[in-house]
Amino acid sequence: MSVTESEIDALATARSPFTGVVSIDVAGEPELVKAYGFAHRAHQVLNTPDTRIAIASGSKAFTALAVMSLVEEGVLALDTRVRSILNSDLPLIDDGVTIEHLLTHHSGIGDYIDEDGDFEVDDYVLPVPVHTLDTTEAFVPVLDGFEQTFPPGARFAYCNGGYMVLALVAERVSGTSFHDLVQSRVFDRAGMSRTAYLRSDDLPADAALGYLDDEGNRTNVLHLPVRGNGDGGAFTTAGDLTLFWRALLEGRIVSSGTVAEMMRPRAVVPDEGMRSGMGFFLLEDHDALVIEGYDAGASFRSTHDPATKRTVSILGNSSEGAWSLIYGLGVDA
């Protein structure tokens, strides 16, 4: 179905006020791009269609693609056991855990951020000062000490720590920092010149602050790693997401065969109404592709329907504000 600007406006103010950017395009041609709210509330700086906004776990797709590019080159294999690269680090990770287990959330490793736990999105969940988490290796002590929760491959369980381990493995086998690896193998190949892992304490003028609440000036700067990494935290724009989906499905980031393998469903996630692939989700009853994220100061979903070539992206720079739009518009917006 199509949707009008007035209908989006109504959804944007229906419950939690939306702050961020909504983009709808077909085959890369924009139908609607509109910004709402403030990139910087205290200084009354408005969001624009080109504002860079953090997408939380939506950037797990970038991690998966960087890893799969290494698989294509033969530097890694899906059945590579991560113990062969971790050596004595993170000893509680089962020796049988493979790259594929991590990519598909079937590793069973203990998660340093347990999303099934009893916590609010604005709780302070990290055990170390966030300013120290600016490199991948800095996460090793944070990832350590969590018991395996089930045998590798036994079932699906969404795991942030698994994607941090993937970043660590990719960095070590490639000899390139994770951020540089994703830049060269994902962002550059897709032409995403406005996408980067920005430091939250050093944001440029075109990047939005992430707000904890629908009102007020409290941001997420003390809640998340100072720089995003394997499990989330990249900043992007609506325009770069359009470029991303086109490049992905045209086989310009990894080959079309690899893309198909990444989109092959490995598990049904009924609570989310989706199926899980490698770094991507698919709707449970529809082959539309989904990347999404939810974090302190970030609410995000980008959905691409290969049949219609329609992309709907909602980038919110508050914890909750995007969800009324996300569920109101749906895949066929």
N, C-alpha and C positions, 0 to 999 in steps of 0.2 A: 504494500500500500504506500501511497505518498503521504507526506505530512506537510502542513503549512507552517510558516513562521509563527503565526498567531497561536497555533496548537503547541508549538515548542515553548513559546513564551508562557503559556498557561501552565505547562508542566514544570517549567523552571521556577515558578513561584507557588506551586500547589502545596508543598509541604515545607521541606527544608529549602531555603533560598539557594538556588544554584549559583556557583561562582566558577567560571571557567569558560570553555569553548566547546561548541557543538559544530560538527562538520558532517555533511552528507554529500557524497559524490557517487557518480556512476561512471565506470571505466576511466576513472581519473579526472573526470570533468566535474567541477563543483556544482552542486544544486543549491546548497545553503551552507554558509559558514557564519556563525554569530558568536560573539563574546558577551559574557555576563559578569557582573561583579568586578572586584578589584584584584589586581596583581599585588598591590601594596595598599592595605586599607588605611593605615595611619596617614599616609601621604596622598590618599585619594587617587592613586594611579590605577586607571582602568585596565582590565584585561582587554586585549585586542585579538583578532583572529590569528595573529602571528606570535602571541605570547608563548614562551616555552614553559611547560608545565610538567611536573614530575608524575610518572605513571606507575610508581610502586612496582608490584609484581608483574605488570604488563611487560616489563623488560626482561623477564625470564625467557621470552622468545628470542631475544638477542643472544643470550647466553647459549641457548640450545643451538642456534645457528652457528655461532662461533665454534662450538664443540663439533658439530656435524661437518663443518668445513675441514677440521682436522681429521675427522674420520674419512672423508673423501680423499684426503692426501695420504692416508695410511699411517699418519702419526699416531692415531688412536684407532681402536675398533670398538664396536658396540659391546663386544664381550671382553674387552680389556678390564681386568680386575684393578680397582683403584688402589688396592694395597700395594701393587707393584710400583706405584708412583708416590703414594703417601709415605712409603717405608715405615718408620716407627711413629710417625705423627698420627694422631687421632686413633689410638689403638682399640677403642671400643667399636669401631666400624668393622662389621663382619668381613672376613677375608674373601667371602664370595660375592661381595657387592661389585657390580659392573657399571660401566658407563651407561648402558641402557637402563639398568635399574634406577639410576639417579635421574636420567632424563624423563622417565615415565612415572616417577613418584612411586616406585615399587621397591625401594632400597631397604625400607624398614629401619633406617638409622634414626637414632634419637635426634629430635629437632631442637635447635637452640632457641627457636621461637615457636612454641607449641600453639598452633591456631585453634586446637580443641580445648585449650586451657581456659580458665575463668579469668579473663582480663578484658579491660576496655581498650579501645583503640588508642586513647591518649595516655595510657599507663606508661610508666618508665620501665621498660622490660629488658634493656641491655645491661649486662653486669659490669661493664667497663665504661669509662668516659667516652662519649661518642666521638670526640675529636680525635681519638687514637685510631679509629677505624677508617683510615684513608687509603689503605692498600689491602690487597687480598691476603697476603701473609699475616697481616695484623689480626685477621679473624681466627687464626688457628687456635689460640687459647680459648676463644669464645665458643668455638665449635666442639671443644674437647669436654669429656666427662659425661656424655649422654649415652646411656645404655641402648643397645639394639632393641627395638620394640617388637620385631617379628622377623622371621627368616627372609633373606633377600628373595624377591619375586613372589612372595606369598599373596600379596594383595596391594591395592592402591591406598596410599596415605600421603596427602599433600605435604611436602617437606621443603621448607625454606633452606634448611641446612644442606640438603642434597644439592641444591643449585650453587651454594657457596663452595661445596667440595668440587663441583664441576669447574667452577672458576679457578680454583686452586690447581686442579689437575691440568687444565688447559694452559695455564700460565707456566707451569713447570715443564710440560713436554714441549711447548713452543719456544720457550726462552724469551717470551714477550709478555709484558704486563697485560693483565686482563683488559684494562681499559683501552690500551693500544690495539690489542687483538680484536676487540669488538669494533673499534673505530675502522680498522683497515678491512676487516672481513665482512662487516655488516653495513655500517653507516656509509662508508665510502662507496661500496659496491651499489648501494641503493640510491646514492646521491643525497643522503640525509644530512645536509650541511648544518642544520640547526639543532641536531640531536647530540647530546653529550651527557656524561656523568659529571654534573656540576657539583661543586662543593656548596653545601647549604649555608656555610658561613662566608661565602664569597660569591654570591649570585650576581650575574650581570643585570643590567637595567631591563633587559627584555625577558627576564625569568620571573615567574610568579612565586611569592612566598606560599607555603603550605599552612593553612589555618586549621587549628584543632576544632573550632566550633563554627557555627553559622554566623555568629556575631562576635565581636571583640577582636583583639590584635595578637592573641597568643598563637605562636607558630610552632612547627614541629622541630625546630632546630636542636632541641635537647632530647628528642625522642628517637631519632633515627641516626644511623651512621652518617658521619659528616660527608661522606661520598658514597654513592650507591655502588653496588658490586654485583656479584653473580645472581643474587636472589631479588634484585630490584633497584629502583632509584634513579633510572635514567630520566632526563628531561627531554621532551620533544614537543613538536607542534602538530596541529591538525594537518598542515600541508606535508610535513615529513611523513606522517602516517600514510597518507595517500601514496607517496613515493615508495614507502616500505612495502605495502601490499602489492603494488604493481611489480616491483623488482623481485619480490619473493615468488610470485606466481608465474613470472616470466623466466624463472631459473637463473637470475643474475646474481643472487647471493650464494645459494648452493644449487646444485643441479635439480631439474624437475623431478628426477627419480628420487632424490633425497627428500625433496619437499613432500612427495607422495608418502614416503615412509614416515616422515614426521607427522603427517596428518592422519595416519592410520590409527583408528581408535584402539586403545589398550585397556580402557576401563570405562564403565559407566559411573558417573557421579550424580546419583539421583537427587541429592539434596541441592545441587546447583543446577539441575536440569541440563547437564552437559555430559559429554564424553571426553576423555583425556587422551591426547596424543603425546608428542614430545615437544614440550614448551608451548604448545597450543591446545586449545579446547575446541570442540565442535558442539553445536547444540545437540541435545539428546534426540530430537526428532527431525533434524534438518542438518544439511551438510555445511551450514554457515560456520566460518572460522572465527574464533574469539580469542583475544588476549585481554586480560583485565587485571586490575590491581586495586587494593584497598589498604590504606595505611593511615597513620596519623598525618593529616593534612593532604591526603590524596585519595581521590575516588575516580576510577577510570575504567572504561571499556571501549574497545574498538572491535567491530564485527564486520566481517567481509563475507558476502554471499557470492560464491563463484558463479552460480547460475545466472544471477542478474548483474554481476559485477558492481553491486552497490556496497559501499562502505559507510558505516555509521560510526563516528568516533565522538566520544564524550570524555573530555579531559577536565576534571574538577580539581580545584586547588583548595578544597576543604575536605574534612574526613567523611562527611555524610552527604554533602549537597548534591552529588551527581546521581544518587540512586533513584530518585523519583523520575528523573529523565531516562535513566538506563532501562528501568522496568516499564516506563510508560511508552517509550518509543519501540523497543523490541527490535528484532533483527530486520523486519520488513519495512522499517520506517522509510 
